Amino acid sequence: MTVMDHRHKPCHFLLLLLVLITVFSAVLAGVSSETEVGGFDYGEALSKSLLYFEAQRSGRLPYNQRVTWRDHSGLTDGLEQGVDLVGGYHDAGDHVKFGLPMAFTVTMLSWSVIEYGDTLASTGELSHALEAIKWGTDYFIKAHTSPHVLWAEVGDGDTDHYCWQRPEDMTTSRRAFKIDENNPGSDIAGETAAAMAAASIVFRSTNPHYSHLLLHHAQQLFEFGDKYRGKYDESLKVVKSYYASVSGYMDELLWGATWLYRATDNEHYMSYVVDMADQLGGLSWAMSEFSWDVKFAGVQLLASMLLKEEKHKQHSRVLQQYKSKADHYLCSILNKNINGTNVQRTPAGLLYVRQWNNMQYVSTASFLLTVYSDHLRKSDTDLECHEGTVTPDEMLGFAKSQIDYILGSNPMETSYLVGYGPKYPIRVHHRGASIASFKEHKGFIGCTQGYDNWYGRSEPNPSVLVGALVGGPDDQDEFDDRRDNYVQTEACTYNTAPLVGVFARLIELEEQKLEEEDVSLVATYKR
């Protein structure tokens, strides 16, 4: 009997091997067919999205700069005002350093790392994400020169847009503009406080001294913004045509306090979020967008996630009201609201908020859906909307559909993430990428030379702006890849930043599916 058992073991092994080969072949076939109909490599998309921030760097580039067609720029920023403002990011296809959208970009990058840092680490991209965040926060430290002074902008849009030059050749004004006690800007102070508070969480374990420094600046900025209230675009008229604070400063004050509470666990900030909720509009504004300007949906979602914690029972009434508004936002995204409050969609299903740079709203919505679906999954609850219940898996599935649209599953069969896939925008509205690289063509290109010789060319940009998420298609899913079509072909840092977290979560989802297939395979063999 022992001999027979011994002799049958190879048969069991061969049977298992046969099952493995059969299933593995099926999996490969599934992957192949999925790719043909629109399966995507989220790992590649994640890597490329983080590359984009290196292309947007201003200042002296580091030795490990991976986007090699860029070189040093803006090395005298702030000199005219006697302050060092070298560094930071260009927001889009021009060279102005706008503080409000830059801060929101850093907040969203930090939030991505806070939620999905383990996955970013496992993919080897965590270090790049930390570098992207620190490039921004290093600049904010410089820009916050005293407790009640924050340099809000370097350069001005009017003179900058008059020229089409590489950043390395800039001849436009680099005048810097600040907010202070006499010229308040609670919105930009609140957002920069949020960015530095969120980043302090990111660096807490790996760089505690830096984390503490960021938190110190965040607390000072929040106190400044709250004490000296006012809209920054009223103090600095120069921003009004480009990044006007339409929503005002109330959302940023709540946003900053929320992130400071997460960073410090200090009840003072929690009390602010609760006590000021009604006065600052946190409970009255039912939103259908989340962006660099409008933070209410983000505040409402973060506040509602605190409801399940025992220590916040005393605040449950207000937190429940926050949750009601957060649910309204999420349900409007999911087409589950009533009374015409759902977000419009294109015929192919892309969320459509407005014509100019619509993809920014798609990426932020996908991020909030993803984060909140994880929260609901952990608490074993669903999202209750007027038009029905939505499960966490359905929420994540819709977020995935938006990301897949971005990556190429759309009527134009193009990826709107530049550099990803076989087809993507090749005439991105971007000064640096559309002109021959400074590394290859060191000859000076003047202010209007770029317009004369490069702007109107029908040829692809000489450099690929890898990882940039462009403005995207119109409400009929149509897209015109022209350099002068800045409504659709310009990319912004705050478009790509939320994608970092969503890509990481979708990588987790793919890994979970593979694990489930492994379990299913073992079960099949045992039967």
C-alpha positions, 0 to 999 in steps of 0.5 A: 500500500505504501508502495502504491501511494508512492507510485501514485504521487507523480500522477497527482503532481502531473495532474496538478501541473496540467491544471496549472498549465490549463488555468494559466493559459486561460488567464493569459488568454484572458489578459490578452483579450482584455488588453485588446478591448481596453485592459490597462497597465495601471503600474505604467500609468502610475510611473508616467504620471509621477514623471510629469511633475519633474517636467513642471519643475522650476529652479535648479534641477537635481542630479537625479532629474529623469526628464532630461529635456528640461534644464534649470530655470527661474534661478533669480525668482524673488531676487527683485523683492529680496527673497529666495523664491527659486523652485516650485512648479509651473502650473501648466503650459506656461511659466507662472508659479501660481501658489493656489493650484500648486498647493492643491497639487501638493495636498492631493499628492500627499493624500494619495501617499497617505491612503496608498503609500504601501502600494506606491512603495511596492511598485517602487514609486514611493520615492518619486511621489515623496520627491514630487511632494517635497519639491513643492513643500520646499518652495512653500517653506521659502515662500512663507517668509514670516508668520503673516507673509506668504508669497503667492505668485511669481511672474504674471499671466499677462506678460507670460502669455505674451511670449512662447518660450522655453522656461530656460530662456524666460525673458518675461517678468518674474515679479513676485506677489505676496499676501500679508496682514494688509493684503489678506488671502485666506484661501491661499493661506488655508490651502497652503496650510492644508498642503503642508499639514498633509505633507507633514503626515507623509514625512512623519516616519521617514523625515520627522524633523522635516515633518515637524517643520512643515507642521509648524508652517501649516499652523502659522499659515492657518492662524494667519488666514483665519485671523486676517480674512479676505480673498487673495484675488481681491488683494492680488488683482494679478491672479484674477484672470487666471486663478480667481477664487470663485468659491471664496476662502471659507472652504479653504479655512475648513479644509486647512483645519481638517488637515491640521486635525488629521496631522495633529489630532489636536481637538482645537482643529476638530472643534473648528471644523465642527463649530465653524461648519455652518458659518463657513458653508460646510453644511450649506453647500451641496457640491457637484465638483471638487477642484483647486478652487472648490474644496467643500466636497473634500472637507465634507468627505473627510469629516464624514469619515470621522463619524465611525470613530468613538471619540467623535460621538459628541460631534455626531450631529454636525458630522452627520450633516457633513456626511449628508453633503458628501453623499450628495456629491458622490451620488451626483457623480454616480447619477443617483441624485434627483431634481437635476443635480447629477453631473452631466456625462458625455455619450460615452460616459465621461463625467462632464462639468465644464468645457475648459480643462474638464479632466481635472474634475474627472480625476478629482471625482475618481479620487474621492470615489476611490477613497470613500469606497475604501472607507465604506468597505472597511465599515461594511456599509453602502452609499445611500442615494435618492435613486438607490443604494451603491456598493463600495465595489460599484463606486470603485468600478465607476471610478475605474471606468473614468480612469479607463476612459482617460487611458484610451477606452473612449470613442477617440481611441486615444489616451489623454494621459500623454505618453501612455498607450499607442495614441495620445495627444502629440501637440500639447499646449506647453511651451517647454515641450513644444520647442526644441529641448534646451539640451539639444538646442542651446541657442536662445529663443526669444519671446516671439520667436517661439510663436513665429517658429514653433507654436503654429507647427503641425508637427508633434512637439519635440519633447513628450510631456509624459504623464500629463493629463490634458483638458480632454474631450468636449461634451460629445467625446470629440477631441482636437489635438491642436497646440492652439486648442488650449481648452483641450490640449493644455495639462495642469499639475492638479489634473494628474495629482489625484490620479497617483492615488487612483492608479495605486488603488487600481493596482491593488484591485488587480492584485486582489483579482489575481489572489482570488484567481489563485484561491479559485485555482486551488479550490478547483484542484481540491475538487 
